[in-house]
Amino acid sequence: MKIGYAREGYHIISIEDQLDYISQSKCQNYFLDKTTLDLENRDEIWKCIDYLSSGSTLYVYSLSILSTSISNLETTLNSLISKNISLAVKDAGLFSNKDLKRLAENLKLFCRFERHLLSERTSIGIRKARVVSESRGRKPKITLDDARAARKLLLQGAKSKAELASYFQVHRATLNAAIKRLERYEEAKEFSDNDAEKL
């Protein structure tokens, strides 16, 4: 059995082109979604998969018609695999059920890769934001340069924290916080610079 699936509202490929491909493929029936980009709210794709019987072939113009993200595409392919359905794609050819299993495994790897990239970009963004935050906003009681000088004197044993706090006219806790703030800034700045070198 040959069944087609098309989706309206997909701006790259017109609905006319999608339906022409389904017609040329001599499909006995087709399902058409007219709803949003949210896969969970596109009822027709799930009705289509439920309608298909084992050994059938689903025809779509492009893999991107089936889903709006790699993770959602993986879910759709797994549904086809579980029912022993093949997939015919105009711009990619025919995928047997065995081919779909391999494709789903590859997509799983890409999903992990995508999540790792997102996590890394988020981390970079946070670190860069810290650098910007340290260079803007309300002026602290102890500047980064003062904190750097104070840290150097402490490491050399030339001054105690009590003496330095008295010199800067702040509490020792404020001095400690300033040195920690300096360390965070230096760490974020180094990370940001290394990231810029990669670009």
CORKAPE-V816267 format. One record per pair of residues at least 24 apart in sequence whose C-alpha atoms are under 10 Angstrom apart, sorted by the first residue. I is the first residue (numbers start at 1). J is the second residue. If there is no record, write none. Layout:
i:I j:J
i:I j:J
This chain:
i:1 j:27
i:1 j:28
i:1 j:29
i:1 j:52
i:1 j:53
i:1 j:54
i:1 j:55
i:1 j:56
i:1 j:57
i:1 j:58
i:1 j:85
i:2 j:26
i:2 j:27
i:2 j:28
i:2 j:29
i:2 j:30
i:2 j:52
i:2 j:55
i:2 j:56
i:2 j:57
i:2 j:58
i:2 j:59
i:2 j:86
i:2 j:87
i:2 j:88
i:3 j:27
i:3 j:28
i:3 j:29
i:3 j:30
i:3 j:31
i:3 j:48
i:3 j:49
i:3 j:51
i:3 j:52
i:3 j:56
i:3 j:57
i:3 j:58
i:3 j:59
i:3 j:60
i:3 j:87
i:3 j:88
i:4 j:28
i:4 j:29
i:4 j:30
i:4 j:31
i:4 j:32
i:4 j:45
i:4 j:48
i:4 j:57
i:4 j:58
i:4 j:59
i:4 j:60
i:4 j:61
i:4 j:87
i:4 j:88
i:5 j:29
i:5 j:30
i:5 j:31
i:5 j:32
i:5 j:33
i:5 j:44
i:5 j:45
i:5 j:48
i:5 j:49
i:5 j:58
i:5 j:59
i:5 j:60
i:5 j:61
i:5 j:65
i:5 j:66
i:6 j:30
i:6 j:31
i:6 j:32
i:6 j:33
i:6 j:34
i:6 j:44
i:6 j:45
i:6 j:59
i:6 j:60
i:6 j:61
i:6 j:62
i:6 j:65
i:6 j:66
i:7 j:31
i:7 j:32
i:7 j:33
i:7 j:34
i:7 j:35
i:7 j:36
i:7 j:37
i:7 j:42
i:7 j:44
i:7 j:45
i:7 j:60
i:7 j:61
i:7 j:64
i:7 j:65
i:7 j:66
i:7 j:67
i:8 j:32
i:8 j:33
i:8 j:34
i:8 j:35
i:8 j:36
i:8 j:37
i:8 j:65
i:9 j:33
i:9 j:34
i:9 j:35
i:9 j:36
i:9 j:37
i:10 j:34
i:10 j:36
i:10 j:37
i:10 j:64
i:10 j:65
i:10 j:68
i:12 j:64
i:12 j:65
i:13 j:61
i:13 j:62
i:13 j:64
i:13 j:65
i:15 j:61
i:17 j:61
i:18 j:59
i:18 j:60
i:18 j:61
i:18 j:62
i:18 j:65
i:18 j:90
i:19 j:60
i:19 j:61
i:20 j:61
i:21 j:59
i:21 j:60
i:21 j:61
i:21 j:89
i:21 j:90
i:22 j:58
i:22 j:59
i:22 j:60
i:22 j:61
i:22 j:90
i:23 j:59
i:25 j:59
i:25 j:60
i:25 j:88
i:25 j:90
i:26 j:59
i:27 j:57
i:27 j:58
i:27 j:59
i:30 j:58
i:30 j:59
i:30 j:60
i:37 j:67
i:37 j:68
i:37 j:69
i:38 j:67
i:38 j:68
i:38 j:69
i:38 j:72
i:39 j:66
i:39 j:67
i:39 j:68
i:39 j:69
i:39 j:72
i:39 j:73
i:39 j:76
i:40 j:67
i:40 j:72
i:42 j:67
i:45 j:76
i:46 j:76
i:46 j:79
i:49 j:76
i:49 j:79
i:49 j:80
i:49 j:83
i:49 j:85
i:50 j:79
i:50 j:80
i:50 j:83
i:52 j:80
i:52 j:83
i:52 j:84
i:52 j:85
i:53 j:80
i:53 j:83
i:53 j:84
i:53 j:85
i:54 j:80
i:54 j:81
i:54 j:82
i:54 j:83
i:54 j:84
i:54 j:85
i:54 j:86
i:55 j:83
i:55 j:84
i:55 j:85
i:55 j:86
i:55 j:96
i:55 j:97
i:56 j:80
i:56 j:83
i:56 j:84
i:56 j:85
i:56 j:86
i:56 j:87
i:57 j:84
i:57 j:85
i:57 j:86
i:57 j:87
i:57 j:88
i:57 j:94
i:57 j:95
i:57 j:96
i:57 j:97
i:58 j:85
i:58 j:86
i:58 j:87
i:58 j:88
i:58 j:89
i:58 j:94
i:58 j:95
i:59 j:86
i:59 j:87
i:59 j:88
i:59 j:89
i:59 j:90
i:59 j:93
i:59 j:94
i:60 j:87
i:60 j:88
i:60 j:89
i:60 j:90
i:60 j:91
i:61 j:88
i:61 j:89
i:61 j:90
i:61 j:91
i:61 j:92
i:61 j:93
i:62 j:88
i:62 j:89
i:62 j:90
i:62 j:91
i:62 j:92
i:62 j:93
i:63 j:87
i:63 j:88
i:63 j:89
i:63 j:90
i:63 j:91
i:63 j:92
i:65 j:89
i:69 j:111
i:70 j:104
i:70 j:107
i:70 j:108
i:70 j:110
i:70 j:111
i:70 j:114
i:71 j:104
i:71 j:107
i:71 j:108
i:71 j:110
i:71 j:111
i:71 j:112
i:71 j:114
i:73 j:104
i:73 j:107
i:74 j:100
i:74 j:101
i:74 j:103
i:74 j:104
i:74 j:105
i:74 j:106
i:74 j:107
i:74 j:108
i:74 j:111
i:75 j:104
i:75 j:108
i:76 j:104
i:77 j:101
i:77 j:103
i:77 j:104
i:77 j:107
i:78 j:103
i:78 j:104
i:78 j:105
i:123 j:191
i:124 j:188
i:124 j:191
i:124 j:192
i:124 j:195
i:125 j:192
i:126 j:188
i:127 j:184
i:127 j:185
i:127 j:187
i:127 j:188
i:127 j:189
i:127 j:190
i:127 j:191
i:127 j:192
i:128 j:185
i:128 j:188
i:128 j:189
i:128 j:190
i:128 j:191
i:128 j:192
i:128 j:193
i:128 j:195
i:129 j:188
i:129 j:192
i:130 j:181
i:130 j:184
i:130 j:185
i:130 j:187
i:130 j:188
i:130 j:189
i:131 j:184
i:131 j:185
i:131 j:186
i:131 j:187
i:131 j:188
i:131 j:189
i:131 j:190
i:131 j:191
i:131 j:192
i:132 j:185
i:132 j:188
i:132 j:189
i:133 j:185
i:134 j:181
i:134 j:182
i:134 j:184
i:134 j:185
i:135 j:185
i:140 j:174
i:140 j:178
i:141 j:168
i:141 j:169
i:141 j:170
i:141 j:174
i:141 j:175
i:141 j:178
i:142 j:168
i:142 j:169
i:142 j:170
i:142 j:174
i:142 j:175
i:142 j:177
i:142 j:178
i:142 j:179
i:143 j:178
i:143 j:179
i:143 j:181
i:143 j:182
i:144 j:178
i:144 j:179
i:144 j:181
i:144 j:182
i:144 j:183
i:144 j:185
i:144 j:186
i:145 j:182
i:146 j:175
i:146 j:178
i:146 j:179
i:146 j:182
i:147 j:175
i:147 j:176
i:147 j:177
i:147 j:178
i:147 j:179
i:147 j:180
i:147 j:181
i:147 j:182
i:147 j:183
i:148 j:178
i:148 j:179
i:148 j:182
i:148 j:183
i:149 j:179
i:150 j:175
i:150 j:176
i:150 j:178
i:150 j:179
i:151 j:175
i:151 j:176
i:151 j:178
i:151 j:179
i:151 j:180
i:151 j:182
